[in-house]
Amino acid sequence: MSLKDGQYKVIAEVYQGEKLPLIVNVENGKVAGIKSEEKLADTNLNKAVIDTFSHEISRTQSLNVDAVSGASYSSKGILVAVKKAVVDAGGSTDDNEISTANVEHYDATTRTNVNDYSNWREKPQKIVKTIDTDLVIVGSGIAGLAAAVQAGELGLNTVVLEKNSFVAGNGGGVEGIFGINTKMQQAAGIHTEPEKIIAKEMQLVQYRVDGSFWVDLVNNSSANIDWLIKNGVKLTKVDDYAGICQFPTFHWFKDGVAASGYVPYMKKKADEYGVKFLLNTPAYSVIYEDNKVKGVYAKTTE
Ligand SMILES: Cc1cc2nc3c(=O)[nH]c(=O)nc-3n(C[C@H](O)[C@H](O)[C@H](O)COP(=O)(O)OP(=O)(O)OC[C@H]3O[C@@H](n4cnc5c(N)ncnc54)[C@H](O)[C@@H]3O)c2cc1C
């Protein structure tokens, strides 16, 4: 593959229709990186998408990159913009693979496909240890920690498998949490109308999501926040994300990050319930019997 070297300026349409100017750098005929124009303010979430995509696209020379969790709209907009840059550089993006006409094609057999989950039912060659438990949670990000605490409340014997050497996942950088008509909002004299928020969110994604999830999230958001606070999570203020969002539904974690206001408290709570965390232990595949998932195979360093 050989694209024309240069810096290609393109505009990505991101969350809420905002325009995010990007520079796609092509070096030695390949996409070498993506960055936003430095002077322009963009959100942490957009930066996370750009960093992830920059790394994955330059590594694989493919646009088959998973959307960044929590930023699917921006992910899609940024990918569309990168496609345009590839075309500007004389390439094409059929099946999302970056190529140019009349040049060597990517050898699929040598590529590690980041979306290849074909081993999901494979049994490892060697099993060194078996742990019997009521519940296994894969991943100790923001969701895994909440699941661990809830499992503790329910009295379940629980094991959490975490591939990293620390808990938090992407959740450590999360700044705050969405809530409607919470006690914090009431105390701040804020009233929000759920119907308006659901209607706006549905409109923003062009009605291509299942609205019942939004209704569920909205209806439970206040009770969810009560539950988090009961379990020690520290929230400091509620606003419209410092003027950026349309509705004042953003509840900030202590110090503006979950690494400070959420993760340590939820981990402590899960520990108190006796949840067992196995760090550096990636889940590898599932144990699938009688059309049911009965467990998980994981790699251990023990
Ligand atoms: C920069 C940034 C800012 C954000 N800000 C906000 C915000 O302010 N508010 C908000 O609501 N959302 C925000 N989001 C979105 C939010 O981070 C995600 O929605 C949230 O982290 C998803 O939680 P999760 O637990 O599903 O995933 P993660 O937090 O990503 O956790 C997944 C965990 O699973 C582990 N794991 C993965 N594969 C395996 C495996 N095979 N075996 C074992 N462990 C595994 C990972 O190591 C990780 O610890 C933000 C995202 C980013 C990137």
The ligand as a Tripos MOL2 file, in Angstrom:
@<TRIPOS>MOLECULE
LIG
   53    58     1     0     0
SMALL
NO_CHARGES

@<TRIPOS>ATOM
      1 C1        -11.7100   10.0270   28.4070 C.3       1 LIG1
      2 C2        -13.0820    9.4770   28.7330 C.ar      1 LIG1
      3 C3        -13.9400   10.2350   29.5050 C.ar      1 LIG1
      4 C4        -15.2120    9.7480   29.7970 C.ar      1 LIG1
      5 N1        -16.0320   10.5140   30.5840 N.ar      1 LIG1
      6 C5        -17.2320   10.0460   30.9420 C.ar      1 LIG1
      7 C6        -18.0400   10.7700   31.8780 C.ar      1 LIG1
      8 O1        -17.6660   11.8300   32.3650 O.2       1 LIG1
      9 N2        -19.2320   10.2530   32.2260 N.ar      1 LIG1
     10 C7        -19.6680    9.0420   31.7340 C.ar      1 LIG1
     11 O2        -20.7680    8.6160   32.1120 O.2       1 LIG1
     12 N3        -18.9210    8.3200   30.8590 N.ar      1 LIG1
     13 C8        -17.7150    8.7900   30.4600 C.ar      1 LIG1
     14 N4        -16.9310    8.0630   29.6090 N.ar      1 LIG1
     15 C9        -17.4150    6.7550   29.1690 C.3       1 LIG1
     16 C10       -17.0560    5.7380   30.2700 C.3       1 LIG1
     17 O3        -15.6590    5.7500   30.4740 O.3       1 LIG1
     18 C11       -17.4770    4.3420   29.8620 C.3       1 LIG1
     19 O4        -18.8360    4.3360   29.5300 O.3       1 LIG1
     20 C12       -17.2290    3.3960   31.0340 C.3       1 LIG1
     21 O5        -15.8780    3.4290   31.4260 O.3       1 LIG1
     22 C13       -17.6250    2.0080   30.6280 C.3       1 LIG1
     23 O6        -17.4470    1.2070   31.7640 O.3       1 LIG1
     24 P1        -17.0700   -0.2930   31.6410 P.3       1 LIG1
     25 O7        -16.8590   -0.8250   33.0370 O.co2     1 LIG1
     26 O8        -18.0660   -0.9750   30.7820 O.co2     1 LIG1
     27 O9        -15.7160   -0.3090   30.8130 O.3       1 LIG1
     28 P2        -14.2480    0.0990   31.2640 P.3       1 LIG1
     29 O10       -14.2780    1.1990   32.2750 O.co2     1 LIG1
     30 O11       -13.4900    0.2980   30.0110 O.co2     1 LIG1
     31 O12       -13.7080   -1.2060   31.9800 O.3       1 LIG1
     32 C14       -13.5110   -2.4220   31.3060 C.3       1 LIG1
     33 C15       -12.5690   -3.2360   32.1630 C.3       1 LIG1
     34 O13       -12.5220   -4.5690   31.6590 O.3       1 LIG1
     35 C16       -11.1660   -4.9920   31.6230 C.3       1 LIG1
     36 N5        -11.0940   -6.0520   30.6260 N.ar      1 LIG1
     37 C17       -11.3020   -5.9350   29.2940 C.ar      1 LIG1
     38 N6        -11.1780   -7.1410   28.6890 N.ar      1 LIG1
     39 C18       -10.9090   -8.0320   29.6830 C.ar      1 LIG1
     40 C19       -10.6820   -9.4390   29.7030 C.ar      1 LIG1
     41 N7        -10.7120  -10.1770   28.6030 N.pl3     1 LIG1
     42 N8        -10.4360  -10.0200   30.9020 N.ar      1 LIG1
     43 C20       -10.3950   -9.2910   32.0390 C.ar      1 LIG1
     44 N9        -10.5850   -7.9580   32.0670 N.ar      1 LIG1
     45 C21       -10.8540   -7.3430   30.9100 C.ar      1 LIG1
     46 C22       -10.3910   -3.7420   31.2710 C.3       1 LIG1
     47 O14        -9.0270   -3.8440   31.6190 O.3       1 LIG1
     48 C23       -11.1370   -2.7130   32.1450 C.3       1 LIG1
     49 O15       -10.6230   -2.6500   33.4540 O.3       1 LIG1
     50 C24       -15.6490    8.5080   29.2930 C.ar      1 LIG1
     51 C25       -14.7690    7.7420   28.5110 C.ar      1 LIG1
     52 C26       -13.5030    8.2220   28.2430 C.ar      1 LIG1
     53 C27       -12.5800    7.3620   27.4010 C.3       1 LIG1
@<TRIPOS>BOND
     1     1     2 1
     2     2     3 ar
     3     2    52 ar
     4     3     4 ar
     5     4     5 ar
     6     4    50 ar
     7     5     6 ar
     8     6     7 ar
     9     6    13 1
    10     7     8 2
    11     7     9 ar
    12     9    10 ar
    13    10    11 2
    14    10    12 ar
    15    12    13 ar
    16    13    14 ar
    17    14    15 1
    18    14    50 ar
    19    15    16 1
    20    16    17 1
    21    16    18 1
    22    18    19 1
    23    18    20 1
    24    20    21 1
    25    20    22 1
    26    22    23 1
    27    23    24 1
    28    24    25 2
    29    24    26 1
    30    24    27 1
    31    27    28 1
    32    28    29 2
    33    28    30 1
    34    28    31 1
    35    31    32 1
    36    32    33 1
    37    33    34 1
    38    33    48 1
    39    34    35 1
    40    35    36 1
    41    35    46 1
    42    36    37 ar
    43    36    45 ar
    44    37    38 ar
    45    38    39 ar
    46    39    40 ar
    47    39    45 ar
    48    40    41 1
    49    40    42 ar
    50    42    43 ar
    51    43    44 ar
    52    44    45 ar
    53    46    47 1
    54    46    48 1
    55    48    49 1
    56    50    51 ar
    57    51    52 ar
    58    52    53 1
@<TRIPOS>SUBSTRUCTURE
     1 LIG1         1 GROUP 0 **** ****
